[in-house]
Amino acid sequence: MEIPIRPPTLAEVFKSFDDSHRSPRLTEIFALGLGPAPGGKYRHWDTLRHLKPPEGLSSQEWWAGIKVARSLTRREVPLLKDKTGGSFFYTLADPVLELLHEIDRNASGHIAVADQITNPQTRDRYIQSSLIEEAITSSQLEGASTTREKAKEMLRSGREPIDHSEKMIVNNYRAIQLIARLKDQPLSKELLSLFHRTIINGTLKEGTERNYLRQPGDGIGVYDNRDNTLLHEPPPAHHIPGRIDALCRFANETPTGTFLHPVLKAIILHFWLAYDHPFIDGNGRTARVLFYWSVLSQHFWLFEFLSISTILRKAPVKYARSFLYTETDENDLTYFILAQLQVIRRAINELYAYVERKRQEVQQIEYLLRASTLLNHRQMALLGHALRHPGMRYTIESHRTSHQITYQTARTDLLELVKRQLLHHRKIARTFVFTVPPDLAERVQRLSS
């Protein structure tokens, strides 16, 4: 990945004007009312320099007008500093405000959502599905190489991981589970350390787990995996303890003087930890876990059902570039914020599309089984899944994990389906394995009739 070209500063642009024409020319530029995001796009100079500027302006003058407009609504982020002590800021441009409004409408408060999410009988199943998806894709972003199908089978069955990639996924799964229990605790070094230790448990070389924080001279940075280009050099290791203190203060305190939207705070925490890169490994996964802790601690409950890493993994270069745009343009966090807000919006949209597909599947099963009162909602959910995955295997443990029920309840569910000839079962070693008969659809139809 190429590092974006640093934009010209306002001083450099202004210096190009003749002294006698400087004031009139600046007046002309600002009179155009370019705004911070022309056309609804908050562009970096690396993109803008390739576009045709408005009539009568050079590319540099166009950029100068945009930068001045951005400065009018920019807000400094309290406590967050770069390696040289410079501040970070963000701009409340229209695209930011529009996305925040959309997220407010769809991800918090009393909103109209599908029964599958609000119904206690099925809610846990949707949370579990999202948790598994986030654990897998967040690990894949950091190099885990197993398939989604194999990883899901491992998490649902409860079997032990067999390689490094599976350990990464299991650890991430357990870390995200911690959030639900600990979201009401204030962020501290101890809590952050707990998240991180859970994420890297058993995945580091022998002897390196004695000290999780970076040490002076360790040479840890962010590199492009393709050509080993250094993309980001984090702050010096001896600054880490103080920077973690500041991170925790920012997470727990409400800044005075200005309102900071809770989702913006969570996104800034995500960036902050990734920028500091305080640990010897697992920084990206810990940053995303910290994001979830922040939004859930601030009662954006729908995020329990979202997987941001699923979206990030579809465009990893865009994710990395949003960090680089911020660093190369005077610490303007707006690039990273907008990228993450767009990810959140897409994750919400995909959740609603997923729920609609599930609703239609449930309707189909309910239609087929409408004459029967013998199956419960968990059995019906399993049959819906089985109809779409004819070769799938189920165990008592996988059914228990999917629905967060007791072992005995899961065992009863599955044996009743065997009794009604909707599943086959056999014992492999000490485990009962339940398989889908090839003519399941016909069997369901016979049962409903």
Phi, psi and omega in degrees: 000132177278137177287130182301149177290132179292135181292156172292143177282163177300323180297322179294321179292314183295328181295336182284347179276144171294144182304322184287337183252000188298308185296313178298323183291319178297320179299319179297317182296312184289333180292341180289345178059050186296324181079164183287338183219075182304131181068018180078012182245124178265086190268146171275156179304327182300332176267315186300324184296343179267355183262158178283124181285165175302155182306128176091359181241147168276167179300320180293321178293322176300315179298319180299318179296319179295316182296321178295318178298321179294325182294338183288335181240013182285146179232135179281142177273120181298137170077338182275121180234155175273189185296334182260005182092002179285155183273157169257152178215168174222158182245133178274065177285162182306317180300326177294312182296321180295316180292320178297319178298317180296319179291319176304319183291326190252347190234008178206167177073199182263092182245162179277112178234167184295151180301331182298332180274318185275341180286120182302334182290334182241349184303313184298328180294322179289320176299315181298318180298317179293318180301315179296316181297316180294319180300319182289308187287327176296323177288322179295327176300330182259014171112355177298134191246006179283163180279157178299319183297316180293320180293318178297319179299319180297312183291321182286326182276339180082010181288159181287145176294147184250351179211181184299316182298316180293326176296319178303315184291315178299317179298317180295322177301315181290325179294318179292325175299325180299327185301317182301326182276334190245007185294340180269358176274144174293152179287135179218169175302322182292317180292317178298319178295323178297314176303313185292315180299323178296321183290323186256006183306120175074011183250354181264162177296151183302131178097341184276347183278001180288333179219110186280335183281151175299151177240154178305135177084005183281347175071019182281131177207186177256120184240151171284121184297337185283317184231008177064024175291134176286116181266327184208127173255113185290169178302158181305147185299326183287352175272350189301310182305316180292324180290325176294321175302315180294320178302314181293320177299315179298319182294327188263337186256149173270120181302140180273148174095326180223155176271130176245115182301137182304323179290324175298319179299316180297319179294319179296320176298319176304309180297315186303309182293321178294323179294314181291327180048058190285341188255161180286340176198160175082017183294316181297315180294321178294322179298320181287325174296319178298321176302312180297317178304317184294310183293323180287327177292340179256020168070025170272076193295334184295340180295343173301335185260001185255148172238100181288330182292333176300320179285317181300324183291336178286341180216064184296329180293320178297321177299310181295321183295328180295328173294314184293322177300318179298313183293324185273348180243065170057036177063036179278102183289351183302324180299312180292319180300312180298318179300318181287323177297321177293323176297316180296316179301315181294322178296320177295315179298319179292326176298313181294325176293320178297315180298321179295319176299317179296322179298317180293322178295317179297320178300319180296314179295318179298324178295315181294329185255014188299334181275354184252139174244019189263347183249141178269177186295330179290319178294321178295321177296318179296319179296322177298317177294319182294325179296329180271348181225076186302330182265010186289146173249144178235151173231167177300321181292319180294321178292321179296316181294319182297327186246003178053053180238174180286161179300317183294320178296318178296318180298316180297316178305310187288320180293327176294322177292326175294316180300325180270010175062031177262346173221153168260158174213151174207164183259125175243115189058243180254007187248132172282129178246129182252128183240161186266124175294145183298337181254038184301317182303317179294322179295320177297318179298318178296321179294319182291338181265000000 
